[in-house]
Structure formats: C-alpha cells, structure tokens
Amino acid sequence: MPRKNFLKAQILLVFGVILLMPLSALAVKSYERYSKLPETPATSIGESIYRESDCTMCHGELGDGEGFLAAGLDPVPRDFTNFLQMERIPDMQIEEAIRFGVKGTGMPAHPSFSDEQITEVVVFIRSLLAETYLTINLCFSSTHVIDIGEKNLNLDDFEIKIDHPDLVKVEREGDKVHITSDASMKMLKLLMKKKVIRTHVKFIEKDLTLSLIAVRLHRCLS
C-alpha cells in the first residue's frame, strides 16, 4: 500500500475508534440510562438565554405573552403556553423568527445568536407547554429508560409523539418508556457530520403536553 494511502487509512481508523469509544474513556461525563418522572427541571441553557436576552419583556416570565411591554404591541407577543397555537408551529419557524425577527411585529432579529443557542431557546420554549420536562443524552444504538410510575403524574392514558421517528424508537412497557437510538448506518453517517442531533418525544393527553423529553443523540457508544 502506498505510504499516502496507508496514512489516510490510519487516520480513518483512529477517528473511527474515537467515534465509537465510550464517553468515560474520553474523560467526558458518562450518560445515565435511567430517569424517573416527574423530575424538577433544572435551569437550561435556553432558559438562561431567554431571560438574559430580555425576551421576558414581551413574552413574559412564564412565556404567556404578558410581558410588561406586551400591551403596547400590535400584534401581541405569542403565547408559548398555548398548546393549540404552538402545536401547529414547526421548530424551523420558531428558529427563523429568533434569527431574522418577524416583519411587521415587535419581534427583533438576533443575528449574534449561534445555531446552538437558537436550538436551546427553541427547546426551552417547547418545554413551557409541558407539565414536566426532561433532557436525556443517548449514545449511538443505546437505550434510555424513563420510569413514569410516580402517582402524582397522570400518565395512565396518553399518546406518544416523536418529532423525528427515524432517529429514535419509543416503546412503552407498563410504567417504563424505552427510548432507543436508531442503530442504522444512516444514523452513523449523520453523527459523523454533527456531534449532536436533537429531537423530541412528547407525552400528550388531549390538548395537554404531560411531558416533553428533549433527546440529544451523540457520536459515542455507551
């Protein structure tokens, strides 16, 4: 084998090993495989950006569109806690509104926000619809189990919705919901291009999001 091709093969081999190494071997915090609902949601990156960027002045502290500037705006700011309104709006539309603003409204553009920051804000906005909110991290081809057996959360009869069913599989077994990352070559190729891929799993009953699960898929093996 020519030396140039040999070196290229070595580089690809090393990269492949790093890609598939457990996170613990890379000195990165390993990911849990089990969660229990309900859990008190921690302050997220998206929530911090939302509050520090003065979004609350129009959209309100609770995201209900009742900030102290809202009364002087026409049209009024969107109510992120209104399920019937927000369920019809795709993430891409929210992302574009944050990045470019909305012409003819009081919504300004945020050109300094990175794609990552905008994604985090969108996830936070979605979480405002849910009674409980949870972020889980999944390595390639791994499964995370969510225990929904707590009595103070009504999850007896609910529908499971997946934003991107091609990325994860969701199965319910009694009080446990299993979320499994797709193990196909297509997924592996996607993770070669992006370090993290995001999707959402929603537990919905009628017009109420009982729980929003933000799923982050990583290029690793657990």
N, C-alpha and C positions, 0 to 999 in steps of 0.2 A: 504493500500500500504506500503511495507517495506520502512524504512527510506532511505536506499541507493537509491532505485528507485525513491522515492519522490524527493530527492535532485537532481538526474540526470534530472528529468522532469522539475524542477525549472530552472536549468542551461540552458536547451534547450529552455525553454520559454523566459528567459531573452535574450538569444542570438538571438532568432527569432525576438523579439521586437526591439533590437538594429539594426538588419539587415534591418528591414523594416521601421525604423524611418526616417523622413525627415532629410536631412543633416543639416538644420538650427537648429534642436533640438539637434544635436550633436556638435554644435558650429563650424561647418565646413562651408566654403563658399558655399552658395546655387548656383545651376547651372542655367544659363539662359536658356530660352526655345525658344529664337528667335535670329537669326543672319541675317546680310544683306551683300550680296556680291556686289561689291568686298570690302574686308577689307584688310588693310595693315597688313601683317603677323608680329607678334612680334617675337623677337629672341627666339627660342625654346631651350629646354634643349639639344636636339640633335644637333642643330647648334653650341651651345657653346662647346660641346664635340668635334665635328668635327674640329672646329678651334683651340681649346686648345690642341688637340692631334696631331697637325701638319699634319692632313690629306690633308690640302691645299698644302703642299709642292709637292705632286704628283698629286692629283686630282684637284687642283686649287681652288681659292677663290669661283668661280662660279660652281664648280663641273664638269667642262667641260673637265677634264683630261689634263689641260695645266698648271700644277704647274711648278715651276722653276726646279724641278728635273726630270720632265717627259721625257725630250728629251734624257736622258741617260738611260732610262729603256726599256727593251725588254722582254715581250710585254709592250706596253704603258699603262698607267693607264686608267681605264674605264671612259667613258664619261657619267656621270649621267644625263646629259641633253638631251641625245639621246633617243627619245621615242621608236624607233623601236628596239633598243638594250635592253633598260630597261624593256619594257613591257613584254618581254619573260622571264625575270629573276624573280623567286619567292622570296618572302621575306626571306624564310628559307635559300636560297643560299647566300643572302647578309649577313645574320646573321652569318652563318658558316664562311664566308670569313673574317668577322671582328673578330670573336672569335679565329679562328685557323690559319688565314692567308691563302694565296694561294701558294701552292708549285710551284716553277719554275717562280715566278713573284716577283716583289718588294713589294707585299702586306704582311706586317708583322702581326703576331698574336697579340691579345690584351687580354691576359688571366686575366688581372686585371679588365676588364670591367664586370659589373654585367649584368644580363639578362635585367634589366630595362634600363640601359644605352645603350645597344646594340639596343633594341627596339626603343629608342628615336632617335638614329643615323639613323636607317633604315627609320623611319618616315620623318626625315629631308631630307634624300637622295631622297625619293619619292617626296617630296614637290618641288624639283628642276625642276621637269617636268611640274609643273603647273603654269598657269598664276596667279591664286590666290590660297591661301592655308588657311584652317580654321580647328581649333580643337574644337570639341564640346564634352560636357560631358552629358551622358544620364543616368538617374536612371532606374532601372528595370521598364519596362512597361510604359515608358514615351515617349513623342514625342518632337522633336526639329524642328522648322520651319525655313527654310532658304529662305530669300527673294532674288530672282535673278532678280528683276525688274530694276536694275540700267542700264541706257542706254549705259554706257561706257564698259560694259562687254557683249560680244556677246554670249548669251546663248539661241538664238532663236531655234536652231536645234542641239541638242546634244543627245548623248547616255549616259545612266546612268549605270555604272558598280559597282557592290558590291563585295568586296573581299570574304565576308562570308555572303551570303544571308540568312543563317539560324540564324544569330544573329540580323539582323535588316531588317525592311521593308521600302522601299522608294517609295513614291508616289508623282507625280507632279500634282499640280492644278494651272494652269495659271502661274503666276510669283512666286509661292510658291512651295518649295520642302519640304515634310514632311518625316522626318526620325524617325522611331518608333522602340524602343527596343522590341525584342521578349518577350512575357509575359508567355511563357510556363514553365512548371515545370523543363524541361531540362535546360533552361536558369538559373532558380533559383539555381539548383544544381551546375552549372558551377560557379556562383557567390559565392556560399558557399565555393568553393575551391580556387578561385582567387579574390582578391579585385577589380581588374580592368581587363577587357577584351577589346582588341583593334581590330578594323577593319577599313577598308577604303571604302569610297564612292567616285567614280570618275565621273566627268562630262567630257565626251570625244567627240571631234568632229574631225573625220578623224584621223590624226596622231598627234593630239594635246590634251593634258590634259588641259581643260579650268579651272578646279578647282579640287583640292584634299581635301576631307573632312576626317580628322582623327577623328574617332568616338571612344570615351572611355566610356565603359559601367561599371557602378558602382553598388555595392550592397546597394541600397537605394531606397526609394520611394520618388518621388517629390510631 
